[in-house]
Amino acid sequence: MPKKVLLALALVLSFVAAGGALAWRAVASAREGEVLVLADRALAGPIRVFVSPLAARRAVPARSTQAVEVPFALGQGASWPLAVQVETVLDPAALDARGRQVLLDGSAPRLVADAARQAAEAALQATPGDRVIGRPAALADPIRRQLAAALPPGLAPGEVSVRVDVPPEQARAAALAAVRRAAVPPLARVLYLGLDGMDWEILGPLIARGEAPNLGRLAREGVRAELLAYEPIVSPLLWTTAVTGRTPDEHGVADFVVTSAEGKVIPIPSGFRTAPALWEILGAADQSSGFANFWATQPAEEVQGVLVSDVADRVLGDHDRKPGLPPGTASPRSFLEERIERFYTTDTIPAERVRAWAPSLDDAEIEDARRYWRDPARRNAWAAAHPDDDDRKTPIPAFLLKNATHVANIERIGLALLEDPALGVVGLYFRDPDDTGHSFQHLAPPPHPLAPPEERARYADTVENSYRAIDAVVGRLVTAAGPGTAVIVHSDHGFRWGARRPVEVMPFAKGQPVEWHRLQGVFLAGGGPFRRGADAAPVTLFDIAPTILALRGVPADESMPGQVRTDLLEPSAAGRLPRQRIPTWAALVAPRRYENASGEELEAAQQQMVEALKGLGYVDDRAGRSAASGGEGAEPSGADRPNVMYHRNLATFLMNQDRFADAERELLRANEVELQPKTFWLLSEARAARGDVRGARQALEQGLAALPDKTEPSTVLWLVELALREGDPAGAEAVLARQSALLAREPAVRATAEGRIAEAKGDAAGARARYLEALRIDPRQSRAAERVAALSTTPAERAALVPFLEQALARDQHIEIYWKMLGLIRLEAGDASGAAAALARAAELEPGDEELAMTLATALARAGRPADARVVYERLAAAGTQRAPAWVNLGSLRAQAGDWRGARAAWERALELGADSPQLRAGLAEARRRTGG
């Protein structure tokens, strides 16, 4: 080819190539997750657009992350990097010219990094150093806010994370220095007494008769309140909440026992406690304290002061105790060993101390009880002769001998602790009167159907006697504490006394004792800075630790949900408490250190405690199964492990907090330990509560398939309910057909299930007939009663339920919905007094139900009891109710009582919550006129 032709062809091809390049440059694109930035606009990908070939363009990620570090120092010569990671989110529509330019020229990452660094430095300057260490994540929001102000529009901060890596010892020392600077002088020394299971229904009449003079003095001269527990009403959970201020899922103590690394059942040890207790917090605040006998304190960790574990009195009271106590019994061990002769054994406890519980015991019976504890053969013979779940595991005189020894020794430990003025808090936990309640409350009046007549004749007063004995102990301890000491006394729960008692199960029956508990307990406080002669709103277990810390001038932490109960204190004292909480004590307490706590003697003490728990029904013989052990006969795994009830207790608590996903995780862990019908039922409830009806049905079906002989017929009714909730009446009928053999055991359940299916098909008359048939068979079929009430259209039809409700409540006083229904029916019929009585029983069972409380207050007001109605509203107010009508009504009741200042505060709160009416405005105007504002 001629040279000129080749040159011409090359020239043509170059023009073509140039044109192709220009054409390619005329197309700008961005993929999914990118933003196409141009000089005049920005567009979200995926996108392809035509632009000028020479126009600037850049495709950038819609989300990007920048990391910066800034120095963090506490002014003590040490500095650590504060690591901040910032996510940037682009909004194409909001980007202005400046924002587009920094993205086009690639300077955006540097701009974000510089702004993040400046924002972090500003946040550090505005935040106390201990808060940075305790909760660095709290800096994220102020950093995000400053970034949002500094960055161009359309370039917005997304997730911000903050971390500071401070060596633990340096962090703890620095933060503690800041906390100590913020502390205030203690208001008083504190004597803290825990009385397990004490109940106002027994204590109140004793005080009125002058038979509990020391507790009565606290009630008259100090502050008296109701103590509110939570479910499950299980002592290790409740008392550990009291001494940590934390929930059981946070403090880690969720059962009486666990399985040891060797495969033995042992009392839950201190290693399970994952939140710092009062003695640890006080020690970190450089204050000494002395605590004894609280749950999950063995082995006893080293403390500033004294810690006596919950197995110590088993060793001290043993008939053949040795002078050298086992490691882990107390810290320091010398505290007990130097005083060993002060403590009683079952051989040396004076007979009159035992007769304080049962005056009819003669010397021969008490001596025989001493021999029982000396002779293992006697104990084995008794156990063999009483194998049933509702049998006593210990003869009554032997039980009372051991109990008296325990109470006397805990008292003596307390007296020894009070001798040391350096101990700013002395805390003692007494198992009695819970132990006595579980052994004797069915023998107390009125007669109980399960009470053996011969035992009732001798021991009917034993529960009251135990209160009298504890009252005397409290008196001696308060006297030893001296004037000026702030005394706090409370129980963890109450008991169902009198007609409220379960009638079909013994209080010490295996696996059943919690059925005898109720949520309401006793709280008393007096001396020191406490108010004189005052009633207070209910105190929760979460309030105990923050309040004790505040009395010692130590701030509570933000992880404690309870309150510092300033309302219990004189106003002048309340103003001298720490003003702020710290982020957390968990990072500030020193790591636990233990004396070598292995050894046969400690194991023997642990086994004594386990046997005592079995005797009260709290622990059964299969408690040793655990998730890691895989059931009976498995090899030890090398670590202490929780059992079925540990996970179930946590799940129960979590479900009551509406944390259903967390509850489900615990229930699945329980099933890994051992399959039990109750676990499948709870799993179904948890899933249904969060909307997973199909999963709820699957849980029940799995339980039926795995445990057909152990599943209760009521499971079938729940399956029917779930099928109907899914709109599957055919599935509900299939369940009935498939489980006909199981339902044959409970015809009332079958009738209720048939009624539910009939109702779902639109046959209201047929459904009502089946429900009434179910109630005639068993009036405790609460679902049938609920549906009858729902289908009733007249007061007379609803009143027809009353005989069934009363029959059921005569057999089981614990059916909350029946008390509520009975109260509403009586209120509708004009029987306000009867309605108030029934609704009060319902409120006792469900103290957190605000709607129920307001209905009760209405009934009380209609019954001519405005003062009692006001008490209900005052409790709602103290709990921070958001219901405007409650504040409106409280204001009216305060005004009726002449409390115009209180009425004004209540009505103003009602307005804040959205209530408004001419009457409310007029009342508030009058209250303001009377109060001068």
Buried (B, 14 or more C-beta within 10 A) or exposed (E): EEEEEEEEEEEEEEEEEEEEEEEEBBEBBBEEEBBBBBBEEBBBBEBEBEBEEEEBBBBBBBEBBBEBBBEBEBEEEBEBBBBBBBBBBBBBEEBEEBBBBBBBEEEBBEBBBBBBBBBBBBBBEEBBBBBBBBBBEBBBEBBBBBBBEBBBEBBBBBEBBBEBEBEEEBBBBBBBBBBEEBBBEBBBBBBBBBBBBBBBBBBBEBBEEEBBBBBBBBBEBBBBBBBBBBBBBBBBBBBBBBBBBBBBBBBBBBBBBBBBEEBBBBBBBBBBBEBBBBBBBBBBBEBBBBBBBBBBBBBBBEBBBBBBBBBBBBBBBBBEBEEEBBBBBBBBBEBBBEBEEEBBBBBEBEBEBBBBBBEEBEEEBBBBBBEBBBEEEBBEEBBEEEEEEBBBBBBBBBBBBBBBBBBBBBBBBBBBBBEEEEBBBBBBBBBBBBBBBBBBBBBBEEEBEBBEEEBBEBBBBBBBBBBBBBBBBBBBBBEBBEEEBBBBBBBBBBBBBBEBBBEEBBBBBBEBBBBBBBBBBBBBBBBBBBBEEBEBBBBBBBBBBBBBBBBBBBBBBBBBBBBBBBBBBBEEBBEBBBEEBBBBBBBBBBEBEBBEBEEEBBBBBBBBBBBBBBBBBBBBEEBBBBBBBBEEEBEBBEEBBBBBBBBBBBBBBBBEEEBBEBBBBBBBBBBBBBBBBBBBBBBBBBBBBBEBBEBBBBBBBBBBEBBEEEBBBBBBBBBBBBBBBBEBBEBBBBBBEBBEEBBEEBBBBBBBBBBBBBBBEEBBEBBBBBBBBBBBBBBBBBBBBBBBBEBBEEEEEBBBBBEBBEBBBEEBBBBBBBBBBBBBBBBEBEBBBBBBBBBBBBBBBBBEBBEBBBBBBBBBBBBEBBEBBBBBBBBBBBBEBEBBBBBBBBBBBBBBEEBBBBBBBBBBBBBEBEBEEEEBEEBBEBBBEBEEE
